[in-house]
Amino acid sequence: GRLEAVTQQMGYHPQYLDSFLKTQHYLMHMDGPLPFDCRHYIAIMAAARHQCRYLVNLHVLQFLRAGGDPQWLRGLEFIPPKLRNLNEINKILAHRPWLITKEHIEKLLKISEWSWSLAELVHAVVLLAHCHALASFVFGCGCEQDEGLGGRGSLKPLSLGNQCFCEATAGNSYSQELLRINRKRSLDSCMELDSLRERMQRIHVETEGRDEMRLLQQDREEGEGQGAEVGVQGGTEHCSDPSAGLSPLADSDGVVTGATNLACYMQDPDFGYQDFARRDEDQTQVFRVQDYSWEDHGFSLVNRLYSDIGHLLDEKFRMVDGLQSSAMAKRQGCEPSVFKRGIWNYIHCMFGIRYDDYDYAEVNQLLERMLKVYIKTVTCYPEKTNSEMFDRFWKQFKHSEKVHVNLLILEARMQAELLYALQAITQYMI
């Protein structure tokens, strides 16, 4: 009867949780272009890009329950070529989605007997983006950490007889139980808020641990504010590894596959995120939302090729945008919508997506240095996130507010990947 770690965290916002569970269930268990075992294997491939053992373990079990061939779990060399050919687009979407081109799409659709259909490819792309973004949430909220190491969730895999979070119903009783548990946690967090705020104010003059001091030293070395500024003409902040010096996650016992084994599910493991920067006309261009947006372009395409998924994704995007964050925004001295848009646009900016009607100077005014480092780490290299970043660096926020920001990261990142992939598919079709 224990609640799965992801739903425990999302349960701070029950309406969003219901929307998430519906989408997850539809992607994995309802009628669609892809076989059920392939869906879970694609999820394994996606989670492995970020070394997310939590999601890999979960989908390994679901893959076997769906009748998947155990030999496939030995790695990419043991799966059908058609599925293995998805590796390149998985790698690019996970780390540098702006590199996706119509040629990548054409290659998958034109390989003789191993070719994908457009409907299959759209299903696969949505799965990849969903699992990449969910890996960010898993690391960002500490679900990857083992309970014995002070984490907020358990890394232990579910047994085949237990309920998987993607199969959990979205009924009122489920959400109400989560709400009851998490309301008590929120009250406890409120009692600690004043003392936490005082400690946050002293962070620059007190030594609370070598990790914090190391990060602050890095900030000073980057220059007076230079490392964290977002320019109107530039791309994103230049911070190649904001989590340098932070302790890595410890291994835990009793998992289906350890970190050393995840390499078998991916190729080119050294390929990772690089800061997006504006380039010459014949190279990577800034993605302008007025030219291709989710509302005007992506939604209709994905819904046409994979029935109803567009409506579920759109509901999820709207749900996270509608979450209340008045206290969180008030502490930043702005309206809730302004604060949320600042976070959303900052995340999209890191992937080269720009809004012409937005003043990016607001990002630097709204988001403190530590918050920006946290957001960038969870978004771009979530595997480098650890409990110190969640617990020590971000104490002016209540737990439910931290989860809210992680939901914004999840949805903004997923939409960014979808925009690039769907635009490439559109260009191929044209």
N, C-alpha and C positions, 0 to 999 in steps of 0.2 A: 503493500500500500504506500510505499514512500513515493514522494513526488520527485520527478526527474529534475536535475539541476537547472537545466535551461528554463523549464516552465516555472520553477521556483523564482528565478530572477525576473522573468517576464510577468510573473503574477503580480508584481507591484503595479502593473498597468493591465488589469483584466480584459478591458475591451480590445487592446492591441493583441493580447495573448490569444483571444478567440479568433481574431483575423489571421494571425500567424499560423495557428493550428490548422485552420481550414486550408490555407495555401499549401502548407507542408503535406497535409494528408492528400490533397488533390495531386500534387506533384509526384508523390511516391506510391499512392495506392489506388487512385481512380483511373478510369479509362484514359489512354493517351497513346501517342505514337510509339513510345519505347517500351520494350519488355521490362517487367518488374525487376528482374535480376540486374539488367543493364543500368537501370536507374540508380540502384544502390552502389553499383561499381563506379559509376560516374561520380557519385557523391564521395566515394573513397578517394578517387583520383583528385578531386577538388580539395578535400580536406588535407590530403597529404602535402599539397603545395605549401601549406602553412604549418606543417608538422603538427597538426591537430589530432592527437591520439584519441581524444574524447570522441570526436565525430567519426574517425576511422573505425574505432572499436564498435560504435553503435551500428554503423552501416555494414560492417563485416557480418555481424549477427543477423541483420535484416536481409542481407544478401543471401545468406545460407537459408534463412526461413523462406525466402522467395524461390528456393530451388536452384540457386546459383551453383556453378561448378567449383568445388573447393580448390581445384588446380589454379583457377584464376587468381586466388589469393597469394600465390607464389610470386606474382608480379606481372608487369606489363608484357613480358616476353611470353606469357602463357595465356594471353587473351586473344580473341579474334582480331585480325588486322584492322577491321572497320572501327572497332572500339579504340584500338591503340592509336589510330590516326587522329583521334580527338586530343591527343596529348599536347600538340602544339598550340591549339586554341585555348586549351585549359591553362597552359603556362603563361601565355600572353595576357589573357583576361585576368588572371590572378594578380599579376604584378605590373604590367604596362599596357592596359587595355587600349590606349591610343594607337598602338601598333597594329591593331586588327585592320585588315584590308579585305576588299572584295575577292582578292586572289586567294586568301585563306579559305574563304567560303567556297569559292569555285573548286578548289582542290578537293575539298571534302565531298562535294556533290558530283564530281566527275570521275572518280576512281573506279572505273569498270564495275566489277562484281562487288567491290567494297564501298560503293557509293552510298551516301546518306540521302534521304529525301529532305525537302525543305522543312516539313513538319517535324521529322525526327531531330533535325539539327536545331530547330527553335526550342524544342523540348530540352535537348541537351544543354543549350546555351543558358536557358533559364535555370536549370539544375546547377550548372557550374557557378553562375553568379550568386544563386541562393546559398550554396554551400561555402563559397569564399566569404561572403558577407557574414554568414552564421559563424564561421570560424573566428572572425573579428569579435563577434559578440561573446563567444565562448571564452576567448582569452581575456577580453576586456572586462568581463564580469567575474572572472576567476573560476569558471566552471571547469577549466582544464586542471586546476590544482586539486590534489588529493586532500581529502578532509584532514588527514593526519598531519598535513603540512600547513594547516591554517587556512585552507581554501574554503570557499563558500559552497562548493559542490563536490560530488564524488566522481572520481575518474573510473571507479570500478565499472566494468561493463555489465549491462543487464543480462540476466539469464534468458534463455529462449522462451521461458514461460512468463516473463514479466512484461509489463506494458512498456512500449516504446513511446517517447514523447510525441512522435509523429503520428501515432495511432490514437492518442488521447482524444476523447470527445471534447467538443467545444461547448458543452452544456453549461447552464447557469450554476448547477451545483458544484461543478469543478472550479469555475471561476470564483464562486463565493467562498469556497474553502481556501483557495489561494489568498483571496482578499482578507479573510479573517486572520490567517497566519501572518501576512505581511503588514497588516494594519498595526499589529502589536510591535513588529520590528520598526516600523516608521515612528511610532511613539517613543520607543527607546532611543532612536536616532535623534529625535528632537531634543531630548533631555541633554544630549551630549553636544549640541550644536554650538552653544556659547563658548564652552571651553575649547572646542576644536577651532573656532574662528580666531580665538586669541593665540593659539599655538601657530596657526597659519601665518599670523601677522609677525610672529617672531622667527619665522623660518630663515630669514636672511641674516640673522644675528646669532642664532643658536646652532649648535651641532647636534642634529638628531640622527646622525648615521652617515657613514661614508658614501652611501649611494646618493643621498640628497646633495652632499657637498660636491661630489664628483660631477653631478649634472649641472649644478650652479657654476662650477668652475668652467665647464664646457661653454656655458652661456657667455661668461665673461670673455673667454678666449675668442669667441666668434665675433666679438665687437659689441659696441653699445647698441643693442637692439637690432643689429644687422641680421643676426641669424634667424630672428623670428618674425621679421616684417614681411608682409605681403604687399607688393607694389601693384599699382593699378596696371602698369604695363608689363610687369614681370609674370612669372609663373607662380611658384609657391615658395615657401620659406626654404632656405638652404640649410638642411640639417640632415646630413647623410645617415647618421645613426644616433637618434636622440636617446636611446636606451643604453648607450655604451657604459660599461662598468656595472650594470645591474646584474644581480645574480640570476643564473638561468633556472628554469624549472627543474626540480629534481625528478628522477625516475620513480615510478611507483610499481608495486608488485601486483600481480594478478590481472594484467591486461592481456588482451588477445594479441596485440602486436606492440612492441616497444618502439621508441624513437629510432633505434638503429635499423629497424626493419621497414620504416616508412619509405626509404629511398627506393625500394623495389616498385613503388607505385608512381614514380615520376622519373622523367629524364631531364637532364640539364639542371641539377639541383642548385647550381650557383646563380641561375637566372633569378633576379629579384627586382624589387622596386628601385627605380632611379627617379630623381626629381624631374618632373616635367618642366621644360623650359621652352620659351618661344624660339623658333628656329627660322632658318631661311625659307623663302617661299616654296622651294622644291622639297622641303622636308616636312616634319611633323607640324601640323597647324593647330592652333587653338580651336577647340570644339565650341562653337557658338550656339547656344540653346535656341536662339531665334531661327536658326537654320534647320535644326532637327531637335525636337523636344519629345518627351514622353507623351504629353497630352495630345499633341497634334500629329505625331508620326508613329512613335513606338507602340503605343497602346493598340491602335487599329491593326498594325502588322502582326503583332504577337497574338492578338485575339483571333485573327483570321486563320493563322496557321496552326494554332494550338487552342482549340475552342475553350472559351471561358477563363483561361488563365489570366488574360488581360484584366478582366473585372476583379479577380482576386488580388492581383498585384496592385491594381489601382486603389482598391479598398485599403490595402496595407499601407501604401504611401500616404493616403489621406488620413488614416488612423494615427500614424505617428506624428503627422503635422498637427493633428487636433488635440494631442495630449496636453494636459494642463501643466504649466511650469512657471506659474506666477511668482512663487517664492524664489525659484532659481534665477529668474530674470530680474526680480526686484533687487537682489543682492548685486547684480551687475549694473543696476541703474538704468534699465531699459524695459520696454514692453516685451511680453513673452514671444510674440511673433518675430520681433526684431532679433532677439537672442537666438531663437531656433534657426532663423534664416541665416544668421551669421555662421553658425556651426555647419549647416547644410552647404552653404556656398563655399566655405573654407575647404570642406572635404572634396567637393567637386573641383575646386581650384587645384588641388593636389593631383587630380587626374586630367588637368588641362581643359576642364569644362568651365566656360565663362558666361556670365550674365551681363549683358551690356547696360542694363538698367540698375546695376548694383555698384555702390561705392565700396571698393574693397578696403579702403582705409578703416571702415567700420570693424573689420575683423580684428585689427590690432587694438582697437578701443574696447571691444566687447570681451575678447578672450585673453585671459592672462597667459603668461609664458608657460607655466606648468600645465595648464589645461590644453594649450595648443600642442605641447610635446606629447601629452597623453593621447590626444585625438589622432595626431599623425602616426604615432606608434601603433595604436590599435587598428587604424585604417590601412596602413601601408606595410607594416611588418608585425602583425599581431603576435607571432610566435616569440617576439622579444618582450612582450608585456609580462609583468609578473605582479605578485601580490603587493610588493612595495609601492609600485606606481599607483595601484588602485587605492590602497589603504593610507599611505603616508602623504602623498603629494597632493591630495585632493580633498582635504578635510572640511572645507567650507560647504560641501554639498552633503545632503542627506543621501542615504543609500538609494532610495527610490529615484532621486534626481540623477545619481550616477548611472543607474539603469536606463533612465530616460535618454541621457546623452549617448549611451551605447546603442540604444534603439535607433537614434538618429544616424549614428555611424553605420549601423547595419543597413538601413534603408537607403541612405545617400550613396553608400558604396555600391549596393546592388543596382540602383538605378543608373549609376555611372557606367558600370560594366554593360548593362543592357543597352544603353544608348549607343555605345561604340559598336557592339555586336549587331544590333538591329540596323544601325545605319549601314554597316558593311553588307548585310543581307539585302537591304533596300538597293544599294548601289549595284550589287550583283544582279538583282531582278530587273533593274532598269537597263 
